[in-house]
């Protein structure tokens, strides 16, 4: 609940953010908890945990090609940079099966000025969050997918 992130003017709907900064050796994740009071950590809600999974997946998307702030699709098909051969179409279908309308996500990010790659990265992160995979499983994905610096 860092105030410099969670209390940004005009970002009242902010739940979390993954960002890269030259001041950080690696990317950083900030989670703005649903029931936060000031910057104190409170009991984590299901939505807070979804947000953490979502932002942790952005870390994975960044580290696939090296922690440089340039994110790559994890589900980039056979022969892609990712060790997973999943495809964008499979992400789309998984969201639909989970009753998540991909168009809602696409329109939200296009309205914020996102490019096509950013939209695809967000669709992947929303899918992973909705799958409620464990922190241990996300950690294993990072360990298996990210080059060691």
N, C-alpha and C positions, 0 to 999 in steps of 0.2 A: 504493500500500500504506500509506495513512495509518493509523497505529495507532489514532487516535481513531474510525475507522470499521471497520477490518478486525479489530480486537481487542475488539470490543464483547462484553460478557458475554451469553451466550445467543444470539449470532448467529454461531456457528462455521461455519454453512453460507453465510454472506454472500460473494457473489462480486463484487458491484458495487452501486453505488447512485447514483441521480441525485437531487439535492435542491436546493431553493431556500431561501435564507436572506436576510433583509434585510441581512445583512452583505456579501452578494455582489451585485454589479451584475447579474450573470446567474446562471443555475443553475450548479451545480458537479457534476462527475462524479468519483467515486472508484472505482477498480478494485482489488479484492483479488486479486492474482495467485495462481494455483494453487501455485506453487513459491516463494512469497515467503519470504525470511528477514529478519526484522525489518521495516523499512520500505524496504529496498533494492529497486530495480527489478531484475527478473531476465528471462531470455529469455521472451518471450510465447508461451504455448501457444495451440492452436486454441480452447480454451475461453475463455481470456483475451480473445481477439479477438472471440469471440461475445458475451462480456459487454460489451465496449466498444461493439460495434454496438448491442446491446440498450439500453444506457444512453444512447448518442448519440441513439437514436430517441426516448427519453423527452425529451431536450432539444428535439427537433423538435416533439413533442406539446405541450410547454410553450410554445414560441415562436410557434406558429401564431396564438394569440390575444394574444400579447404576453408577454414574460417576466415573469410575475407569480405563478408557482407553480400556476396553475390549468391543468391539462393538458386537452387536447382530443383526441378521436379523430382520427387522420389519415385513416382509411378511414371517413368519416362519410356517404357517399352523396352523390347529387346535391343541390346547393344548400347543403351544409354549409359550415362555416367553412374547412375545408381545401380547397386547390386540387385535390385528388385526389377523384374521384367513386367510388373503390372503396368497398365495403361491408363490414360486419361479417361477413356471410355468406361473402364472398370470402376474408376472412382465415381463417375457420373451415375452408373447403375447402382453402386452401393449406396450412394446418397438417396437415390429414389426408393430403393428397397427399405431404407430406414425412415421413409416418409419425410425426408428433408428435400425441399424443392430447390434444386441447384440454381434455378433462375432467380430466386430471392437473393441468394448469395451473390450471384453475378451482378444483378442490378444494383445491389448495395455498394459493391466495390467499384463498379463503373461510375456510379454517382459521385464517388469520392475521387475519381480521376485515375483509377488503377488501369494498368495496361493488361494485355492478355496473359502474360506470364504470371503476374501478381494474382490475377483471378484464379488461374489454375493452381497456384501454390495455396491460396486460401481454401479452395474446394478440397484439396488434399487434407489440409489441417482440420477443417470442419468434419470431414469423414472420420479421421482418426479420433477426434474428440468424441464424436457420437458413438464410436465403437466401444468406448470406455475401457480401452486396453490399460493394463496396469503400468505403473511407473517402472517396474522391473522389466516389462516387455519393451517399453520405450528405451530404457537404458541399454538393453541388449541390441536393439536396432542401431542405436548410436555407436555402441562398441563395435558392431559388425560392419557398419557402413562408413564410418568416418576415418579418414587417414590420421594416423598418429603424428602430431607435429614434431 
